[in-house]
Amino acid sequence: MKTYLTYGFIMTLAGALLGLGLFFGGFHSDPAKLKLAQNLGYLIGFVIGIACLLLGMREKRAATPPEKSWGYGSAFGTGVMISLFSSLFSAIYNYAYFAYINPGFSELFVEFQIMEMEAKKFPTAHIDSAMPMLEMIARPGVMTAMGLFGGFLILLVLSLIVAAFVKNRPVTSPPTV
């Protein structure tokens, strides 16, 4: 349980530091900069996720006694648990971020979505009809819930992939005499 909590927390902490860095860097205050912040967040977030899953799976594998089996299922199960704790910790952080640290993010998100639709030449009537849905989605609780489930699903997919590389124990050569 300690491994799951530790790496789930580290993943959340690294993501929170990334988000706060983008916030203090001014990327969460202007709709024009939000696209770059989103892309950086996805790219660096994937690296953080893969690194924490890999390190957590390797630590759990090393802590598993040699006589106990360790395979793809064990590696994936470890990834699922790390993903679960990371998603739960991230939900707490995200709600605090959207509700208290950057309460203006909701308006920024709506402005950004409108800007994206205008860039794609959506009709004004379509944009106007999308406004109530955008405003509903942009509430802190809804954004947190979407991040919880979306983040967990993404981490599950990453766990499926990373587990393939951690499923086997390292080959150790017999001691030489």
C-alpha positions as CSV (number, residue, x, y, z in Angstrom):
1,M,0.0,0.0,0.0
2,K,2.9,2.3,0.8
3,T,4.2,2.1,-2.8
4,Y,0.9,3.0,-4.3
5,L,0.4,6.0,-2.0
6,T,3.9,7.2,-2.4
7,Y,4.0,7.1,-6.2
8,G,0.4,8.3,-6.5
9,F,1.3,11.3,-4.3
10,I,4.6,12.0,-6.1
11,M,2.7,12.0,-9.5
12,T,0.2,14.4,-8.1
13,L,2.8,16.6,-6.5
14,A,4.8,16.8,-9.8
15,G,1.6,17.6,-11.7
16,A,0.6,20.2,-9.2
17,L,4.0,21.9,-9.4
18,L,3.7,21.9,-13.2
19,G,0.3,23.4,-13.0
20,L,1.4,26.1,-10.5
21,G,4.4,26.8,-12.7
22,L,2.2,27.4,-15.7
23,F,-0.2,29.5,-13.5
24,F,2.6,31.7,-12.1
25,G,4.2,31.9,-15.6
26,G,1.0,33.6,-16.8
27,F,-0.2,30.7,-19.0
28,H,-3.5,30.4,-17.1
29,S,-4.5,34.0,-17.4
30,D,-4.8,34.5,-21.2
31,P,-6.9,32.4,-23.6
32,A,-4.2,32.7,-26.3
33,K,-1.6,31.2,-24.0
34,L,-3.8,28.4,-22.7
35,K,-3.3,26.2,-25.8
36,L,0.5,26.2,-25.2
37,A,-0.1,25.5,-21.5
38,Q,-2.4,22.6,-22.4
39,N,0.2,21.1,-24.8
40,L,3.0,21.5,-22.3
41,G,0.8,20.0,-19.6
42,Y,-0.1,16.9,-21.7
43,L,3.5,16.3,-22.8
44,I,5.2,16.8,-19.4
45,G,2.2,15.1,-17.7
46,F,2.7,12.0,-19.8
47,V,6.4,11.9,-18.9
48,I,5.6,12.3,-15.2
49,G,2.9,9.6,-15.4
50,I,5.2,7.1,-17.2
51,A,8.1,7.8,-14.8
52,C,6.1,7.4,-11.7
53,L,4.3,4.3,-12.9
54,L,7.6,2.8,-14.1
55,L,9.4,3.5,-10.8
56,G,6.5,2.4,-8.7
57,M,6.2,-0.9,-10.6
58,R,9.9,-1.5,-10.4
59,E,9.9,-0.9,-6.6
60,K,6.9,-3.2,-6.1
61,R,8.5,-5.9,-8.2
62,A,11.8,-5.6,-6.2
63,A,9.8,-5.8,-2.9
64,T,8.0,-9.0,-4.0
65,P,9.8,-12.1,-2.7
66,P,11.4,-14.2,-5.5
67,E,9.2,-17.2,-4.7
68,K,6.0,-15.2,-5.3
69,S,5.0,-14.8,-8.9
70,W,5.3,-11.5,-10.7
71,G,4.1,-10.9,-14.2
72,Y,2.0,-8.6,-16.3
73,G,-1.0,-8.8,-14.0
74,S,1.1,-7.9,-11.0
75,A,2.7,-5.0,-12.8
76,F,-0.7,-3.8,-14.2
77,G,-2.3,-4.1,-10.8
78,T,0.4,-1.9,-9.3
79,G,-0.2,0.6,-12.0
80,V,-3.9,0.6,-11.4
81,M,-3.4,1.3,-7.7
82,I,-0.9,4.1,-8.3
83,S,-3.3,5.6,-10.9
84,L,-6.2,5.4,-8.5
85,F,-4.4,7.2,-5.7
86,S,-2.9,9.8,-8.1
87,S,-6.3,10.5,-9.5
88,L,-7.9,10.9,-6.0
89,F,-5.1,13.2,-4.8
90,S,-5.2,15.1,-8.1
91,A,-9.0,15.6,-7.7
92,I,-8.4,17.3,-4.3
93,Y,-5.7,19.5,-5.7
94,N,-7.7,20.3,-8.8
95,Y,-10.7,21.4,-6.9
96,A,-8.6,23.6,-4.7
97,Y,-6.9,25.1,-7.8
98,F,-10.2,25.8,-9.7
99,A,-12.1,27.0,-6.6
100,Y,-9.5,28.9,-4.6
101,I,-6.1,29.3,-6.3
102,N,-7.3,30.4,-9.7
103,P,-11.1,30.9,-9.5
104,G,-10.9,32.9,-12.8
105,F,-9.9,29.7,-14.7
106,S,-13.6,28.9,-15.4
107,E,-14.0,32.1,-17.4
108,L,-10.7,31.6,-19.1
109,F,-11.7,28.1,-20.1
110,V,-15.0,29.4,-21.7
111,E,-13.1,32.2,-23.5
112,F,-10.6,29.7,-24.8
113,Q,-13.3,27.3,-26.1
114,I,-15.1,30.2,-27.8
115,M,-11.8,31.3,-29.4
116,E,-11.2,27.7,-30.6
117,M,-14.7,27.5,-32.1
118,E,-14.3,30.9,-33.8
119,A,-10.9,29.8,-35.2
120,K,-12.6,26.8,-36.7
121,K,-15.2,29.1,-38.3
122,F,-18.2,27.7,-36.3
123,P,-21.4,29.7,-36.9
124,T,-22.2,32.2,-34.3
125,A,-25.5,30.5,-33.6
126,H,-23.6,27.2,-32.8
127,I,-21.3,29.1,-30.5
128,D,-24.2,30.7,-28.7
129,S,-26.0,27.4,-28.3
130,A,-22.9,25.9,-26.8
131,M,-22.5,28.6,-24.1
132,P,-24.8,27.0,-21.5
133,M,-23.0,23.7,-21.8
134,L,-19.5,25.4,-21.6
135,E,-20.5,27.3,-18.5
136,M,-21.8,24.2,-16.9
137,I,-18.6,22.2,-17.7
138,A,-16.4,25.1,-16.4
139,R,-17.6,24.9,-12.8
140,P,-14.9,23.7,-10.4
141,G,-16.8,20.6,-9.3
142,V,-17.5,19.5,-12.9
143,M,-13.9,20.1,-14.1
144,T,-12.6,18.2,-11.1
145,A,-14.9,15.2,-11.8
146,M,-14.0,15.2,-15.5
147,G,-10.3,15.4,-14.6
148,L,-10.7,12.5,-12.1
149,F,-12.2,10.1,-14.5
150,G,-10.3,11.3,-17.6
151,G,-7.0,11.3,-15.7
152,F,-7.7,7.8,-14.3
153,L,-8.5,6.4,-17.8
154,I,-5.3,7.9,-19.3
155,L,-3.2,6.5,-16.5
156,L,-4.9,3.1,-16.9
157,V,-3.8,3.1,-20.6
158,L,-0.3,4.1,-19.6
159,S,-0.3,1.4,-16.9
160,L,-1.2,-1.2,-19.6
161,I,1.8,-0.1,-21.7
162,V,4.4,0.4,-18.9
163,A,3.4,-3.0,-17.3
164,A,4.6,-4.7,-20.5
165,F,8.1,-3.4,-19.8
166,V,8.1,-4.3,-16.1
167,K,6.4,-7.7,-16.2
168,N,9.5,-9.7,-16.0
169,R,12.0,-9.8,-13.2
170,P,15.6,-8.7,-14.2
171,V,17.7,-11.7,-15.2
172,T,20.4,-12.3,-12.7
173,S,23.4,-14.2,-13.5
174,P,24.5,-17.0,-11.2
175,P,27.3,-16.0,-8.8
176,T,30.7,-16.9,-10.0
177,V,33.1,-18.7,-7.8
